[in-house]
Amino acid sequence: MPAFDDSDFGVNTPVAPVKTNGSANGTTNGSYQETLSIPADANGQGHTSIEVPATRSSISDASAYMHNLSLSPSMRDRRGSRNSFGASLPIPRSKRQSRLSSVHYAEGGKPTRPGMPPIQPTRDILAAQVQDLSGEKVKAAKDMAFVFDIDGVLVHGDRLIPEGKRVLEILNGDNELGIKIPHIFLTNGSGKIETQRVAQLSKILHNPISTEQFIQSHTPMRALAEYYKTVLVVGGEGYKCREVAEEYGFQDIVVPNDIIAWDPTIAPYRVFTEEERKTSRPRDFNKTNIDAIMVFSDSRDYATDMQIIMDLLQSEDGRFGTRAKDPVSQRIPIYFSQGDLLCPTEHPFPRMSQGAFRIGLEAMYKALTGVDLERVVYGKPELATYKYADEVITSWMDTIHNEEKLPKNVYMIGDNPASDIIGGNMYGWNTCLVRTGVYQGEGNDKENPASFGVFKNVQEAVQTAIKKELGEEFRFQFDESINPVLHGNGVSAIE
């Protein structure tokens, strides 16, 4: 996978800052190196990875206006700095055999497999015949792709949005060409292993979904296992995020319950049950250095999680019971899997999400230390997630069409202007805003307008995009009766 430099992210490499005394106006205490690079591999070779820019949020400078923390800053106010901590996003890229690559055509034109009985006609073969006669449309279909947000677009929690099922049927081949149109799923959802989430979605949507098509907010964070041994993983139900981190290859995973079981006084307002104590993994954390903090999913206990994180951020190199002399140079890195302030659920109004937790933590850190908290945020609309998505789309194209290429026309369909739409806009995708989730306004969003338009649901958005690329007369159903390899009586010519 190619390496990317700062220009890929629209980030200017900063000049090393002069050592200054700290203040509440953006300067830092002690020395602060902003250009720490990703370490080389075990063989001493340079890395081939994507660096995720670390940023500081302007909303954290809000000590005098704490009641305004619920306001989301416009993306026009965002600024980037070089990632001080290092994060790579390697994506496996392997050649995959076409689903029909074992089919050979003998002199008589009949499909056979060497040493195997003759192949009976299938829908795939019939669709291939139709596609042979529609070269331009097939080329256009392979040169477009869809990227779907999930919650608020295809589902509400565990409840299906009916148009979502029909859209996937169309893209999986129920169209006049019988062709699979590339599509992937890009969600800020989190908290489960990818295989579990994909199985759940396949059942809800009544369509098969592959893990190769699926990116959730913490999927790229698996790459961080290469750089950090002992990590605090925060968020999610029970110990599911510990399971995710174990699946990603992290060696030593600590969760808040482990810390409370060791010292309950850390969280004085937490009622810690005996069952939680039995399932925790306490140790002497006065003798343990936490290398990094990773918020994988929404916090289920703001007070406890914030207290533990604040203790570590102010500690000396991530050790409980210490206070750093320099809160910047000795601060351990913190990563958030996504930045959404709100997310749609089965409740009538969107609920607070991980972004609200992060904003509160940033303001608290600024109030206690006088400096901004530098952090890395994954998920939409962060640029690294879209770089990752490009590779996933390309790989999926190789899977379904045996063509390892990135389609030219990519359509992002989402319900949240502040993440789905602005992220797609910044990356040059065509963006479609639907009114089945977070966005319920009239017309287009004023702050972050969708470039391709606003639609009542995902089916209307997808069909409009396909008609634009393949023609207004394109039909969204595969009709075998018009297939040229069938006789009028419906008997196949291939026998």
Secondary structure, 3 states (H helix, E strand, C coil): CCCCCHHHHCCCCCCCCCCECCCCCCCCCECCCCCCCCCCCCCCCCCCCCCCCEECCHHHCCCCCHHHCCCCCCHHHCCCECCCCCCCCCCCCCCCCCCCCCCEECCCCCEECCCCCCCCCCHHHHHHHHHHCCHHHHHHHHCEEEEECCECCCEECCEECHHHHHHHHHHCCCCCCCCCCCEEEECCCCCCCHHHHHHHHHHHHCCCCCHHHEECCCHHHHHHHHCCCEEEEECCCCCHHHHHHHHHCCCEEECHHHHHHHCHHHCCCCCCCHHHHHHCCCCCHHHCCCCEEEECCCCCCHHHHHHHHHHHHCCECCECCCCCCCCCCCCCCEEECCCCCEECCCCCCCEECHHHHHHHHHHHHHHHHCCCCCEEECCCCCHHHHHHHHHHHHHHHHHHHCCCCCCCEEEEEECCHHHHHHHHHHHCCEEEEECCCCCCCCCCCCCCCCCCEEECCHHHHHHHHHHHHHCCCCCCCCCHHHCCCECCCCCECCC
